[in-house]
Amino acid sequence: HAHPAYGQVIFVLRGRGIMNLEGSSVPFDGPCALLLPTECVHGLDYETDVDRWVVTIDEVYLRQINVELREFSTLWSAPRLIPLAGSAQTGIELYRLIGDLKREAESHAVGHIAGTRALLTTLLLLLVREARLGQQAADSETRNDFRLVDRFRQLIDQHYQENLSQQDYASMMAISPV
């Protein structure tokens, strides 16, 4: 099945199972986080006694949060398994955050919506960091910077006799002069 209106984070503290994703099977062992974006066709087969929590996130909120940090958009770009076995502290933090999130979402205290959003953002940021998405994005940016420098050098080699301005080169590269 799929959920067009929401994404899900499934935190597995203990136990194992198989995440079926659009025809492929991905085995998992707790502690881990399973991330299922909107529209992702999936199924989950758990062994008995799996200790897990499901956080369901509205698609409208996901669109809003993805604007705040490029890595959030990357996190939700595909279904993923985020193993947490190497980081006991992260598993404990996630467990605590999910409990806090549940209490805040069920609360009717002043500011409970803002509190829920803050906790959910913290949870997603923890997952981004654990999935090492920031490093992947930084590596990608570095590769893009090198490509731009190479392209700039090629253009200088081709047009050095024309005495072009910085703006002319930037226009040819489809970037700003800055």
C-alpha positions as CSV (number, residue, x, y, z in Angstrom):
1,H,0.0,0.0,0.0
2,A,1.0,3.7,-0.2
3,H,0.1,6.9,1.7
4,P,-0.4,9.8,-0.6
5,A,-1.2,12.3,2.1
6,Y,1.6,11.5,4.6
7,G,5.1,10.1,5.2
8,Q,6.1,7.8,8.0
9,V,9.2,7.3,10.2
10,I,9.2,3.9,11.9
11,F,11.6,3.6,14.8
12,V,12.5,0.0,15.6
13,L,14.2,-0.2,19.0
14,R,14.4,-4.0,19.1
15,G,13.6,-6.8,16.7
16,R,13.9,-7.4,13.0
17,G,11.8,-7.7,9.9
18,I,11.7,-7.0,6.2
19,M,10.6,-3.7,4.5
20,N,9.1,-4.5,1.1
21,L,9.6,-1.5,-1.3
22,E,8.0,-1.6,-4.7
23,G,9.1,-5.1,-5.4
24,S,12.4,-5.3,-3.5
25,S,13.0,-6.6,0.1
26,V,15.1,-4.7,2.6
27,P,15.9,-6.6,5.8
28,F,16.3,-4.6,9.0
29,D,17.5,-5.1,12.6
30,G,16.8,-2.7,15.4
31,P,17.8,-0.2,16.4
32,C,17.0,1.5,13.2
33,A,14.7,4.0,11.6
34,L,12.7,3.2,8.5
35,L,11.6,6.2,6.4
36,L,8.7,5.9,4.0
37,P,8.0,9.0,1.9
38,T,4.5,9.9,0.6
39,E,3.4,7.7,-2.4
40,C,6.0,5.0,-1.6
41,V,4.5,1.6,-2.2
42,H,5.5,-0.5,0.8
43,G,4.8,-3.3,3.2
44,L,6.4,-4.3,6.5
45,D,6.8,-7.8,7.8
46,Y,7.9,-7.9,11.4
47,E,9.1,-10.8,13.4
48,T,7.3,-11.3,16.8
49,D,8.1,-9.0,19.7
50,V,9.3,-6.1,17.6
51,D,9.5,-3.0,19.7
52,R,8.6,-0.1,17.4
53,W,6.8,3.3,17.1
54,V,5.4,4.9,14.0
55,V,5.4,8.7,13.5
56,T,3.0,9.8,10.8
57,I,3.8,13.2,9.2
58,D,1.3,15.2,7.1
59,E,2.5,15.8,3.5
60,V,1.8,19.6,4.0
61,Y,4.3,19.8,6.9
62,L,6.8,17.7,4.9
63,R,6.6,20.2,2.0
64,Q,7.1,23.1,4.5
65,I,10.1,21.5,6.3
66,N,11.8,20.5,3.1
67,V,12.2,24.3,2.3
68,E,14.0,24.9,5.5
69,L,17.0,22.6,4.9
70,R,18.1,21.0,1.6
71,E,19.0,17.8,3.5
72,F,15.4,17.4,4.7
73,S,14.3,17.2,1.1
74,T,17.1,14.7,0.4
75,L,16.0,12.6,3.4
76,W,12.4,12.3,2.0
77,S,13.5,11.8,-1.6
78,A,13.5,8.0,-1.3
79,P,12.5,5.3,1.2
80,R,15.5,4.5,3.4
81,L,16.7,2.4,6.2
82,I,18.9,4.3,8.7
83,P,20.7,1.8,11.0
84,L,21.4,3.0,14.5
85,A,23.3,0.0,15.9
86,G,26.6,2.0,16.0
87,S,25.1,4.8,18.0
88,A,23.3,3.7,21.2
89,Q,23.0,7.4,22.2
90,T,21.0,8.2,19.0
91,G,18.7,5.4,19.7
92,I,18.1,6.7,23.2
93,E,17.5,10.2,21.9
94,L,15.1,9.0,19.3
95,Y,13.2,7.0,21.9
96,R,13.0,10.0,24.2
97,L,12.0,12.4,21.3
98,I,9.2,10.1,20.1
99,G,7.8,9.9,23.7
100,D,8.0,13.7,24.0
101,L,6.4,14.1,20.6
102,K,3.5,11.8,21.5
103,R,2.8,13.7,24.7
104,E,3.0,17.1,23.0
105,A,0.8,16.0,20.1
106,E,-1.8,14.7,22.6
107,S,-1.6,17.8,24.8
108,H,-3.9,20.7,24.8
109,A,-1.5,23.0,26.5
110,V,-0.8,26.5,25.1
111,G,1.6,26.2,22.1
112,H,1.2,22.4,21.7
113,I,1.2,22.8,17.9
114,A,4.5,24.8,17.9
115,G,5.9,22.3,20.4
116,T,5.0,19.4,18.2
117,R,6.5,21.0,15.2
118,A,9.7,21.8,17.1
119,L,10.1,18.2,18.3
120,L,9.3,16.8,14.9
121,T,11.9,19.0,13.3
122,T,14.4,17.9,15.9
123,L,13.6,14.3,15.2
124,L,14.1,14.8,11.4
125,L,17.3,16.6,12.0
126,L,18.6,13.8,14.1
127,L,17.7,11.4,11.2
128,V,19.5,13.6,8.6
129,R,22.6,13.6,10.7
130,E,22.5,9.9,11.4
131,A,22.0,9.2,7.7
132,R,25.0,11.4,7.0
133,L,23.1,13.3,4.4
134,G,24.9,16.6,5.2
135,Q,28.2,15.0,4.3
136,Q,26.8,13.7,1.0
137,A,25.4,17.1,0.2
138,A,28.8,18.8,1.0
139,D,30.6,16.3,-1.2
140,S,28.2,16.9,-4.0
141,E,28.6,20.7,-3.6
142,T,32.4,20.3,-3.8
143,R,32.1,18.3,-7.0
144,N,29.8,20.9,-8.5
145,D,32.3,23.7,-7.5
146,F,35.1,21.9,-9.3
147,R,32.9,21.5,-12.4
148,L,32.2,25.2,-12.4
149,V,35.9,26.0,-12.2
150,D,36.7,23.7,-15.0
151,R,33.9,25.2,-17.1
152,F,35.1,28.7,-16.4
153,R,38.7,27.8,-17.4
154,Q,37.4,26.3,-20.7
155,L,35.5,29.5,-21.4
156,I,38.5,31.6,-20.7
157,D,40.6,29.5,-23.0
158,Q,38.0,29.9,-25.7
159,H,37.3,33.6,-25.3
160,Y,40.5,35.2,-23.8
161,Q,41.1,37.4,-26.8
162,E,37.6,38.9,-26.6
163,N,38.2,40.7,-23.3
164,L,34.8,39.6,-21.8
165,S,33.5,40.8,-18.5
166,Q,32.8,38.7,-15.4
167,Q,29.1,39.1,-16.1
168,D,29.6,37.8,-19.7
169,Y,31.2,34.6,-18.3
170,A,28.6,34.2,-15.6
171,S,25.9,34.5,-18.2
172,M,27.5,31.8,-20.4
173,M,27.7,29.5,-17.3
174,A,24.1,30.3,-16.2
175,I,25.2,31.5,-12.8
176,S,25.4,34.9,-11.0
177,P,28.7,36.8,-11.1
178,V,29.0,36.4,-7.3
